Amino acid sequence: MRQISGIHHITAIAGDPRQNLDFYSGLLGLRLVKRTVNFDDPATYHFYFGDREANPGSLLTFFLWHGAQRGRHGAGQATAVSFSIPEDAMGYWRERLNAANVAIDGPQKRFGEETISFHDHDGLRLELVANPDARPGWLEGPVPGEHAIRGIHGVTLSVEALGKTASVLAVALGFRPTKEGGNRVRYEAGSGGAGTVVDVEWAPGLTQGEVAVGTVHHVAWRTPNEAEQREWRRDIAARGLRVTPIIDRKYFRSIYFREPGGVLFEIATDGPGFAVDEPAEELGTRLVLPPWLEPRRRDLETRLPPLDEPQFVRQA
């Protein structure tokens, strides 16, 4: 039976590339798995962070708009990205973030899971959720393997009203409502658990968000192949939602549509994957371009800010 199996990736907007690399690779210990450009705006970087193999479900990506204004969190956005950490790693992460002068909110229990929240240097809200997650994460970075982030846990969507957004998630995409508390409903996809979670928060009259630096641009859901993707596209269009043609993103194929609450969704294929243009052991070590941009390499390299390796925070 065709179903969305979970989160493929989440894409946000950041400002300074150097700060972004230092925070996500140097402090959070994620692997930079692809250093490329925004295919629609190739004079800007596009970074992908994830686990060792760049598996779908581990990926947080950034459009780097250096010098752009800060966005505003609000309705019609994904307003928090949560990562999964081992159940006994919360103490380590509190110490690590405190040592880096990152302000922490929590820990608190949410639907039975211990959670802390904080913000990156651009104001993007992040969470760490302790849970039994068998994924290995990136074990060769600055964070000891027993404490390393395992991948994306879930995402929080903020909308003014629950109804139509809930209908798209549950009816159109097949997510299951699993928990509810206050003005938050949790949905899970596929087999459930870490990497499949989407929480919807609603508040009538909530100020509309503005997508810019420090906000999420879109949330991508997983489908295994292009055949199923074509079926998803047909079904979404039949529900009266405007959906793009299938777009070649080199590492996956994508369709995009905006759910009625305003959040931009993508459905992305699991393949062909991130090793199509560089060996797995060398992921993220050089600037890679799609074939249609290779003729512009020299020009783009002079326009993009130079980058050194991330400044790692030493293991605690």
C-alpha positions in Angstrom: 0.0 0.0 0.0 1.4 3.4 -1.0 2.2 5.6 2.0 4.5 8.4 3.1 7.2 6.7 5.1 8.3 9.8 7.0 10.4 13.0 6.7 12.8 13.1 3.8 14.4 16.4 4.7 13.7 19.8 6.1 15.0 23.0 4.4 15.6 26.2 6.2 17.1 29.6 5.4 20.4 30.8 7.0 22.6 33.8 6.8 26.3 33.5 7.1 27.7 30.2 5.6 30.7 30.1 8.0 28.5 30.4 11.1 26.0 27.8 9.7 28.8 25.3 9.1 30.3 25.8 12.5 27.0 25.5 14.3 25.6 22.4 12.6 28.8 20.5 12.0 31.0 22.0 14.7 28.6 22.1 17.6 25.7 19.8 16.8 28.1 17.2 15.2 26.1 16.6 11.9 28.0 15.6 8.8 28.1 18.1 6.0 27.0 15.6 3.3 26.6 18.0 0.3 28.2 21.4 -0.5 26.4 22.7 -3.5 24.3 25.7 -4.7 20.7 26.6 -4.7 19.7 25.3 -8.1 17.1 28.1 -8.5 19.5 30.8 -7.2 23.0 29.4 -8.0 25.0 32.4 -6.6 24.1 31.1 -3.1 25.1 28.0 -1.3 22.9 25.0 -0.4 24.2 22.9 2.4 22.9 19.5 3.4 23.6 18.1 6.9 22.9 14.5 7.9 24.2 11.1 9.0 27.2 9.3 7.5 25.3 8.0 4.5 23.1 11.0 4.0 20.0 8.9 4.5 16.6 10.4 4.0 15.2 11.2 7.4 18.5 12.5 8.7 18.7 15.6 6.5 18.5 19.3 7.5 19.4 21.6 4.6 19.9 25.3 4.3 19.7 27.9 1.6 22.4 30.4 2.5 21.2 34.0 1.9 24.1 36.0 3.2 23.1 39.5 4.3 19.3 38.8 4.0 16.9 40.0 6.6 15.6 37.9 9.4 12.2 36.2 9.0 9.3 36.1 11.4 8.0 32.9 12.9 4.2 32.5 12.7 1.2 30.9 11.0 1.8 29.0 7.8 5.2 27.8 8.7 7.2 24.9 10.2 8.3 26.6 13.4 10.5 24.0 15.1 12.8 21.2 13.9 13.5 18.4 16.4 16.4 16.0 16.4 16.5 12.5 17.9 19.2 11.8 20.6 19.8 8.6 22.7 17.7 8.3 25.8 20.6 8.8 28.2 22.3 11.7 26.2 20.3 14.7 27.5 22.8 15.5 30.3 25.6 15.5 27.8 23.8 17.9 25.4 22.8 20.3 28.2 26.4 20.6 29.2 27.6 20.9 25.6 25.1 23.7 24.7 25.7 25.5 27.9 29.5 25.5 27.3 28.8 27.1 23.9 26.6 29.8 25.5 23.5 28.5 23.8 20.4 29.3 25.9 18.3 26.2 26.6 14.6 25.9 27.5 13.8 22.7 29.4 14.0 19.8 29.7 10.3 19.3 29.6 8.1 16.3 28.9 6.1 16.3 25.6 3.9 13.3 24.9 6.1 11.3 27.3 9.4 12.3 25.6 12.1 14.5 27.4 12.8 17.5 25.2 15.0 20.6 25.3 14.7 23.5 22.9 17.1 26.3 21.8 17.8 28.5 18.8 20.6 28.6 16.3 22.5 31.9 15.6 19.9 32.9 13.0 16.9 32.3 15.4 15.8 28.9 14.0 14.1 27.0 16.8 15.6 23.5 17.3 14.7 20.7 19.7 16.5 17.6 21.0 14.2 14.7 21.9 15.5 11.7 23.9 14.0 8.4 22.6 15.0 4.9 21.6 16.3 5.4 18.1 18.4 2.7 16.5 19.8 4.9 13.7 23.6 5.4 14.0 23.9 9.1 13.2 27.3 10.6 12.4 29.7 8.8 14.6 33.0 10.3 13.3 32.4 13.9 14.1 33.1 16.0 17.2 30.4 14.4 19.3 31.1 11.0 20.9 29.1 8.3 19.1 27.1 7.3 22.2 25.7 10.9 22.4 25.4 11.8 18.7 22.3 13.1 17.0 20.6 10.1 15.2 18.6 12.1 12.7 15.4 14.2 12.4 12.8 13.3 15.0 10.0 15.5 13.7 8.8 19.0 12.9 6.2 21.4 14.3 3.8 23.2 12.0 2.0 26.4 13.2 -1.4 27.3 11.7 -4.4 29.4 12.6 -6.9 26.5 12.3 -6.4 22.8 12.5 -9.1 21.5 10.2 -7.8 21.8 6.6 -4.2 21.1 7.5 -5.3 18.0 9.5 -7.3 16.8 6.5 -4.3 17.1 4.1 -2.1 15.2 6.6 -4.5 12.5 7.6 -6.7 12.1 4.5 -4.5 13.1 1.6 -1.1 11.9 2.9 -2.2 9.1 5.2 -0.6 10.4 8.5 -2.1 9.0 11.7 -3.1 11.2 14.6 -1.5 9.5 17.6 -1.5 12.0 20.5 -3.2 15.3 21.5 -2.6 17.9 24.2 -3.8 21.5 24.5 -3.6 23.1 21.1 -1.1 20.5 19.7 -1.9 17.3 17.8 0.8 14.7 16.9 0.7 12.8 13.6 3.0 10.0 12.5 3.7 8.4 9.2 4.7 5.0 8.1 5.8 2.8 10.9 5.8 5.7 13.3 8.5 6.9 15.8 11.6 9.1 15.2 11.8 10.5 11.7 8.0 10.3 11.1 6.6 12.8 13.5 4.7 16.0 12.7 3.1 18.1 15.4 0.5 20.7 14.5 0.0 23.7 16.8 -2.9 26.0 16.1 -3.9 29.4 17.4 -6.7 31.5 16.0 -5.4 34.9 15.0 -1.8 33.8 15.0 0.4 36.3 13.1 1.4 35.2 9.7 5.0 34.1 9.4 7.5 35.6 7.0 10.0 33.2 5.3 13.5 34.6 5.4 16.7 34.0 7.5 16.0 31.9 10.6 12.9 30.2 9.3 12.0 26.9 7.6 11.4 27.1 3.9 9.7 23.7 3.4 9.2 20.2 4.7 9.8 17.2 2.4 8.1 13.9 2.9 9.5 10.5 1.7 8.3 8.4 -1.2 10.4 5.4 -2.4 10.4 6.1 -6.2 9.2 8.2 -9.1 6.3 5.8 -9.9 4.7 6.5 -6.5 5.6 10.1 -6.7 3.6 10.4 -9.9 0.6 8.8 -8.1 1.0 11.3 -5.2 1.0 14.2 -7.7 -2.2 12.9 -9.4 -4.0 12.5 -6.1 -2.9 15.9 -4.7 -4.0 17.7 -7.9 -7.3 15.9 -7.8 -7.9 17.4 -4.3 -7.7 20.9 -5.8 -4.2 21.7 -4.6 -1.7 23.3 -6.9 1.2 21.0 -7.3 4.4 21.5 -9.4 5.6 19.2 -12.1 8.3 16.7 -11.1 11.5 18.6 -10.7 15.0 17.0 -10.9 17.0 17.9 -7.8 19.9 15.6 -8.9 19.9 13.6 -5.5 16.1 13.1 -5.6 13.0 14.1 -7.6 10.6 16.5 -6.1 7.0 17.8 -6.3 5.9 20.8 -4.2 2.5 22.1 -3.0 1.2 24.4 -0.3 -1.2 22.9 2.2 -4.2 25.1 3.1 -2.6 26.4 6.3 0.2 27.9 4.3 3.1 25.5 4.9 5.1 24.5 1.8 5.3 20.7 1.4 7.5 18.6 -0.9 7.4 14.9 -1.7 10.8 13.7 -2.5 12.1 10.3 -3.8 14.5 8.3 -1.7 16.9 8.0 -4.6 19.1 8.3 -6.5 21.0 9.6 -3.4 23.9 11.7 -2.5 26.7 9.4 -3.8 25.9 10.1 -7.4 28.6 12.8 -7.8 31.2 12.0 -5.1 32.2 8.9 -3.1 30.4 8.3 0.2 33.7 8.9 2.2 34.1 12.3 0.5 30.6 13.6 0.9 30.5 17.4 1.5 34.3 18.0 1.0 34.1 20.0 -2.2 31.7 22.2 -4.1 29.6 20.0 -6.5 27.4 21.4 -9.2 24.7 19.8 -11.4 25.7 19.3 -15.0 23.7 22.3 -16.3 25.7 24.6 -14.0 29.2 23.2 -14.6 29.9 25.7 -17.4 29.4 28.4 -14.8 31.7 26.9 -12.2 34.5 29.5 -12.4 32.1 32.4 -12.1 30.1 30.8 -9.2 33.3 30.0 -7.3 34.4 33.6 -7.4 30.9 34.8 -6.2 30.4 32.3 -3.4 32.1 33.0 0.0 35.2 30.9 0.6 34.9 28.2 3.2 37.4 26.3 5.4 36.6 23.2 7.4 34.1 23.8 10.3 35.5 24.9 13.7 34.7 21.9 15.9 33.7 22.3 19.5 35.8 19.8 21.4 34.2 16.7 22.9 33.0 17.2 26.4 
